[in-house]
Amino acid sequence: MRVALLTTFVASRKEPFAEMLQRIYQAFSGAGLGEPVIRFNFGDGPLAGSVSSVDRVLKRHPELARFVTSAVPPPLISGARRITNDPLSPAAGEAVPFPTLHAIAAGVPRSFPFHDIAIHFHSPEFGELFPTSAQSPEMMCGILVGDSWWVNGRNRSLSACTLVEADPASKKLPSPPAAVAAVLAALGKAKRAVQAPLWSASGEAAAPGHVHDPVPGVRTPMGAMLASAKPDAARAVQAITTNYRTRLPEIVERAALPHLLPAPGEEAYRDVAPGVTAGPKKPALERVFKPLGYTCRGNSGSFTLRRRTAANLTVELSLDVGTWGRSVLAMFRVWGLGFKGLLAIPVSANAAAAQYPIGDANRWQKIVENLGAMVRELDRSLVPEIEAAVGPSPEWYQPEG
């Protein structure tokens, strides 16, 4: 079984963009991989009348005119001009010497304030360029560097994708080839790692009864939609979670939530005084969920509570507590090899499974206790039902590390 290992690295804007590209380029030669294949995209902004970085680059490098296009992959809106060698370029797949790309990067953002830049480095040791039918950028094997404009300044990203051959019966995943590991080590500190098992056409054909069925998709924690590595398991879990969604009022009643919160709408907001917040949110989450076996990790505007079952499934409560203002949205997930069971859950028996205003510390404590009751019920009912339907996952499988 092939598994794509997706790793996101810390990418500081303090490091000049050209220096970052130079560091990565040299890492390939330093690891003995030779000259990498480089795909590049330098894109203008979508608004007419703004400064054209494409035009500025062409004045210095007129030989790049054959790489200019306004075509973009759907569903993005075409119109902005780009200098690129991607499949939509008139010069698709053609190489540009790295010193030229490095010189352009050295002018970003002062001389060349491109709206969006993506540089991809690839060598066969990372795996074939696109290992699956999913054409999302993060699934391109190799190293992907991004630099783009946003209202708070330039955004920088750095990620890697490499393939390994995994044995479902093994306890651990194999390590990437030594040369690939050397390149990854040169990228700096990793902040997120995702395992993405890949679908095999031969494996699907061996499953009786579903040879001609469409292979269901599974979205990775990074957002890429992939064909399920175990289509039968994905179909079974989809049927189970669909059933639970239709029976959600019954599940909520069985969970016996300890607090009835104000009804959604004006009543829920009436008690939320301007400027009043819940304060630190993590302590209440840890008090309720740690006894249930969950760890708690906070990110910007979110919390992830996670535990592992004896069958190597990953059970997760994801809380958005700040993306859309001072409200909470709760999603319950069960991950296993080739599937993800997803269920939005309410914070009160009289509320829908949607955003709900957090309010003060007292209301937050009640919300957390209600969610604890819901999770306790789902751990008792939904999780064992999924385990019985699909069996265990490999010991090495973790959707996100």
For each residue, the residues with C-beta under 8 A, 3 or more apart:
1: 165 166 167 168 197 198 200 203 229
2: 127 131 163 164 165 166 197 198 200
3: 163 164 165 166 173 195 196 197 198
4: 127 131 132 139 141 161 162 163 195 196 197 198
5: 160 161 162 163 164 173 176 193 194 195 196
6: 138 139 159 160 161 193 194 195 196 220 222 224
7: 159 160 161 184 190 192 193 194
8: 157 158 159 190 191 192 193 222
9: 158 159 160 187 188 189 190 191
10: 158 188 189 190 191
11: 15 20 145 156 157 158
12: 15 156
13: 153 154 155 156
14:
15: 11 12 19 20
16: 19 20 106
17: 20 21 105 106 108 117 147 156
18: 21 22 102 103 105 106 108
19: 15 16 22 23
20: 11 15 16 17 23 24 145 156 158
21: 17 18 24 25 101 102 105 119 145
22: 18 19 25 26 102
23: 19 20 26 27 186
24: 20 21 27 28 121 143 145 183 186 187
25: 21 22 28 29 36 98 102 121
26: 22 23 29 30 186
27: 23 24 30 31 182 183 186 187
28: 24 25 31 33 34 35 36 121 123 183
29: 25 26 32 33 34 35
30: 26 27 182 186
31: 27 28 178 179 180 182 183 186
32: 29 179
33: 28 29 36 123 125 179 183
34: 28 29 123
35: 28 29
36: 25 28 33 121 122 123 142
37: 95 121 122 123
38: 95 96 98 101 119 120 121 122
39: 84 85 86 118 119 120 122 140
40: 83 84 85 96 101 118 119 120
41: 82 83 84 86 116 117 118 119
42: 53 54 57 82 83 84 104 112 114 117
43: 80 81 82 84 114 115 116 117
44: 50 52 53 54 80 81 82 114 115
45: 50 80 115 149
46: 77 79 80 115
47: 50
48:
49:
50: 44 45 47
51: 56 113
52: 44 55 56 81
53: 42 44 56 57 112 113 114 115
54: 42 44 57 58 68 81 82 83
55: 52 58 59
56: 51 52 53 59 60 107 111 112
57: 42 53 54 60 61 64 83 104 107 112
58: 54 55 61 62 64 65 68 83
59: 55 56 62
60: 56 57 103
61: 57 58 64 100 103 104
62: 58 59 65
63: 66
64: 57 58 61 67 68 83 96 100
65: 58 62 68
66: 63 90 91 94
67: 64 83 84 85 89 90 91 94 96
68: 54 58 64 65 81 82 83 90
69: 81 82 84 88 89 90
70: 78 79 80 81 82
71: 78 88
72: 76 77 78 80 82 88
73: 76 88 135
74:
75:
76: 72 73
77: 46 72
78: 70 71 72
79: 46 70
80: 43 44 45 46 70 72 115
81: 43 44 52 54 68 69 70
82: 41 42 43 44 54 68 69 70 72 89
83: 40 41 42 54 57 58 64 67 68
84: 39 40 41 42 43 67 69 88 89
85: 39 40 67 89 91 92 93 94 95 96
86: 39 41 89 92
87: 92 93
88: 69 71 72 73 84 92
89: 67 69 82 84 85 86 92
90: 66 67 68 69
91: 66 67 85 94
92: 85 86 87 88 89
93: 85 87
94: 66 67 85 91
95: 37 38 85
96: 38 40 64 67 85 100 101
97: 100 101
98: 25 38 101 102
99: 102 103
100: 61 64 96 97 103 104
101: 21 38 40 96 97 98 104 105 119
102: 18 21 22 25 98 99 105 106
103: 18 60 61 99 100 106 107
104: 42 57 61 100 101 107 108 112
105: 17 18 21 101 102 108 117 119
106: 16 17 18 102 103
107: 56 57 103 104 110 111 112
108: 17 18 104 105 111 112 113 114 117 147
109: 112 113 114 147 149 154
110: 107 113
111: 56 107 108
112: 42 53 56 57 104 107 108 109
113: 51 53 108 109 110 149
114: 42 43 44 53 108 109 117 147 149
115: 43 44 45 46 53 80 148 149
116: 41 43 146 148 149
117: 17 41 42 43 105 108 114 145 146 147 148
118: 39 40 41 137 144 145 146
119: 21 38 39 40 41 101 105 144 145 146
120: 38 39 40 137 140 142 143 144 145
121: 24 25 28 36 37 38 142 143 145
122: 36 37 38 39 126 129 140 141 142 143
123: 28 33 34 36 37 126 142 179
124: 127 128
125: 33 177 179 180
126: 122 123 141 142 160 161 162 163 180
127: 2 4 124 131 141 161 162 163
128: 124 131 141 163
129: 122 140 141 142
130: 133 134 135 139 140 141
131: 2 4 127 128 139 141 163 198
132: 4 139 198 199 226 227
133: 130 227
134: 130 139 224 225 226 227
135: 73 130 139
136: 139 223 224 225
137: 118 120 140 144
138: 6 144 159 161 222 223 224
139: 4 6 130 131 132 134 135 136 161 196 224 226
140: 39 120 122 129 130 137 144 161
141: 4 122 126 127 128 129 130 131 161 162 163
142: 36 120 121 122 123 126 129 160 161
143: 24 120 121 122 158 159 160 183 187
144: 118 119 120 137 138 140 157 158 159 160 161
145: 11 20 21 24 117 118 119 120 121 157 158
146: 116 117 118 119 155 156 157 158
147: 17 108 109 114 117 154 155 156 157
148: 115 116 117 154 155
149: 45 109 113 114 115 116 154 155
150: 153 154 155
151:
152:
153: 13 150
154: 13 109 147 148 149 150
155: 13 146 147 148 149 150
156: 11 12 13 17 20 146 147
157: 8 11 144 145 146 147
158: 8 9 10 11 20 143 144 145 146 187 188
159: 6 7 8 9 138 143 144
160: 5 6 7 9 126 142 143 144 183 184 187
161: 4 5 6 7 126 127 138 139 140 141 142 144
162: 4 5 126 127 141 176 180 184
163: 2 3 4 5 126 127 128 131 141 198
164: 2 3 5 173 174 175 176
165: 1 2 3 174
166: 1 2 3 170 173 174 197 394 396
167: 1 170
168: 1 337 394
169: 394
170: 166 167 173 394 395 396
171: 395 396
172: 395 396
173: 3 5 164 166 170 195 396
174: 164 165 166
175: 164 181
176: 5 162 164 180 181 184
177: 125 180 181
178: 31 181 182
179: 31 32 33 123 125 182 183
180: 31 125 126 162 176 177 183 184
181: 175 176 177 178 184 185
182: 27 30 31 178 179 185 186
183: 24 27 28 31 33 143 160 179 180 186 187
184: 7 160 162 176 180 181 187 190
185: 181 182
186: 23 24 26 27 30 31 182 183
187: 9 24 27 143 158 160 183 184 190
188: 9 10 158
189: 9 10
190: 7 8 9 10 184 187 193
191: 8 9 10
192: 7 8 222 400 401
193: 5 6 7 8 190 400 401
194: 5 6 7 220 221 222 399 400 401
195: 3 4 5 6 173 397 398 399 400 401
196: 3 4 5 6 139 220 224 226
197: 1 2 3 4 166 229 230 337 338 397
198: 1 2 3 4 131 132 163 226 227 229
199: 132 203 204 215 226 227 228 229 231 338
200: 1 2 203 204 229
201: 204 205
202: 205 206
203: 1 199 200 206 207 229
204: 199 200 201 207 210 211 215 231
205: 201 202 211
206: 202 203
207: 203 204 210 211 231 232
208: 211
209:
210: 204 207 213 231 232 235
211: 204 205 207 208
212:
213: 210 231 235
214:
215: 199 204 227 228 231
216: 227 228 231 234 235 238
217: 225 226 227 228
218: 225 226 227 228 229 234 338 339 340
219: 223 224 225 226 340
220: 6 194 196 223 224 225 226 399
221: 194 399 400
222: 6 8 138 192 194
223: 136 138 219 220
224: 6 134 136 138 139 196 219 220
225: 134 136 217 218 219 220
226: 132 134 139 196 198 199 217 218 219 220 229
227: 132 133 134 198 199 215 216 217 218 231
228: 199 215 216 217 218 231 233 234 338 339
229: 1 197 198 199 200 203 218 226 337 338
230: 197 233 234 337 338 339 390
231: 199 204 207 210 213 215 216 227 228 234 235 338
232: 207 210 235 236
233: 228 230 236 237 336 337 338 339 389 390 391
234: 216 218 228 230 231 237 238 338 339
235: 210 213 216 231 232 238 239
236: 232 233 239 240 339 386 389 390
237: 233 234 240 241 334 336 339 340 341 386 389 390
238: 216 234 235 241 242 339 341
239: 235 236 242 243
240: 236 237 243 244 341 382 385 386 389
241: 237 238 244 245 341 342 343 382
242: 238 239 245 246
243: 239 240 246 247
244: 240 241 247 248 251 343 382
245: 241 242 248 343
246: 242 243
247: 243 244 250 251
248: 244 245 251 252 343 345 346 353
249: 252 253
250: 247 253 254
251: 244 247 248 254 255 374 377 378 381
252: 248 249 255 257 346 349 374
253: 249 250 256 349
254: 250 251 377 381
255: 251 252 373 374 376 377
256: 253 373
257: 252 260 348 349 369 370 373 374
258: 366 369 370 373
259: 348 366 367 369 370
260: 257 348 349 350
261: 268 347 348 350 351 356 363 366 367 370
262: 267 268 270 271
263: 267 268 350 351
264: 267 268 350 351 352 354 356
265: 268 269
266: 269 270
267: 262 263 264 270
268: 261 262 263 264 265 271 272 351 356 357
269: 265 266 272 357
270: 262 266 267
271: 262 268 359 360 363
272: 268 269 276 326 357 358 359 360
273: 276 360
274:
275:
276: 272 273 359 360
277: 326 358 360
278: 281 326 358 359 360 361 363 364
279: 361 364
280: 283
281: 278 284 285 298 303 321 364
282: 285 286 296 298 303
283: 280 286 287
284: 281 287 288 361 364 365 368
285: 281 282 288 289 296 303 305 319 368
286: 282 283 289 290 296
287: 283 284 290 368
288: 284 285 291 292 368 369 371 372
289: 285 286 292 294 296 305 317 372 375
290: 286 287 293 294 295 296
291: 288
292: 288 289 307 372 375 376 379
293: 290 307
294: 289 290 305 306 307 315 317 375
295: 290 305 306 307
296: 282 285 286 289 290 303 304 305
297: 303 304 305 306
298: 281 282 302 303
299: 302 303 304
300: 322
301: 320 321 322 323
302: 298 299 318 319 320 321 322 323
303: 281 282 285 296 297 298 299 318 319 321
304: 296 297 299 316 317 318 319
305: 285 289 294 295 296 297 316 317 318 319 375
306: 294 295 297 314 315 316 317
307: 292 293 294 295 314 315
308: 312 313 314 315
309: 312 313 314 315 383 387
310:
311: 336 387 391 392 393
312: 308 309 336 392 393 394 395 397
313: 308 309 334 335 336 383 386 387 392 393
314: 306 307 308 309 333 334 335 336 398 399
315: 294 306 307 308 309 332 333 334 335 379 383
316: 304 305 306 332 333 334 335
317: 289 294 304 305 306 330 331 332 333 371 375
318: 302 303 304 305 330 331 332 333
319: 285 302 303 304 305 328 329 330 331 371
320: 301 302 323 324 327 328 329 331 355
321: 281 301 302 303 326 327 328 358
322: 300 301 302 325 326
323: 301 302 320
324: 320 327 329 355
325: 322
326: 272 277 278 321 322 357 358 359
327: 320 321 324 355 356 357 358
328: 319 320 321 347 355 356 358 367
329: 319 320 324 344 354 355 356
330: 317 318 319 344 345 346 347 353 371 374
331: 317 318 319 320 342 343 344 345
332: 315 316 317 318 342 343 344 345 374 375 378 382
333: 314 315 316 317 318 340 341 342 343
334: 237 313 314 315 316 340 341 382 383 386
335: 313 314 315 316 339 340 341 399
336: 233 237 311 312 313 314 339 340 386 390 393 397
337: 168 197 229 230 233 393 394 397
338: 197 199 218 228 229 230 231 233 234
339: 218 228 230 233 234 236 237 238 335 336 390
340: 218 219 237 333 334 335 336 399
341: 237 238 240 241 333 334 335 382 386
342: 241 331 332 333
343: 241 244 245 248 331 332 333 353 378 382
344: 329 330 331 332 353 354
345: 248 330 331 332 353 371 374 375 378
346: 248 252 330 349 351 352 353 354 356 374
347: 261 328 330 351 356 367 370 371
348: 257 259 260 261 351 356 367 370
349: 252 253 257 260 346
350: 260 261 263 264
351: 261 263 264 268 346 347 348 354 356
352: 264 346
353: 248 330 343 344 345 346
354: 264 329 344 346 351
355: 320 324 327 328 329
356: 261 264 268 327 328 329 346 347 348 351 367
357: 268 269 272 326 327
358: 272 277 278 321 326 327 328 363 364 367
359: 271 272 276 278 326 362 363 364
360: 271 272 273 276 277 278 363 364
361: 278 279 284 364 365
362: 359 365 366
363: 261 271 278 358 359 360 366 367
364: 278 279 281 284 358 359 360 361 367 368
365: 284 361 362 368 369
366: 258 259 261 362 363 369 370
367: 259 261 328 347 348 356 358 363 364 370 371
368: 284 285 287 288 364 365 371 372
369: 257 258 259 288 365 366 372 373
370: 257 258 259 261 347 348 366 367 373 374
371: 288 317 319 330 345 347 367 368 374 375
372: 288 289 292 368 369 375 376
373: 255 256 257 258 369 370 376 377
374: 251 252 255 257 330 332 345 346 370 371 377 378
375: 289 292 294 305 317 332 345 371 372 378 379
376: 255 292 372 373 379 380
377: 251 254 255 373 374 380 381
378: 251 332 343 345 374 375 381 382 383
379: 292 315 375 376 382 383
380: 376 377 383 384
381: 251 254 377 378 384 385
382: 240 241 244 332 334 341 343 378 379 385 386
383: 309 313 315 334 378 379 380 386 387
384: 380 381 387 388
385: 240 381 382 388 389
386: 236 237 240 313 334 336 341 382 383 389 390
387: 309 311 313 383 384 390 391 392
388: 384 385
389: 233 236 237 240 385 386
390: 230 233 236 237 336 339 386 387
391: 233 311 387
392: 311 312 313 387
393: 311 312 313 336 337 397
394: 166 168 169 170 312 337 397
395: 170 171 172 312
396: 166 170 171 172 173
397: 195 197 312 336 337 393 394
398: 195 314 401
399: 194 195 220 221 314 335 340
400: 192 193 194 195 221
401: 192 193 194 195 398
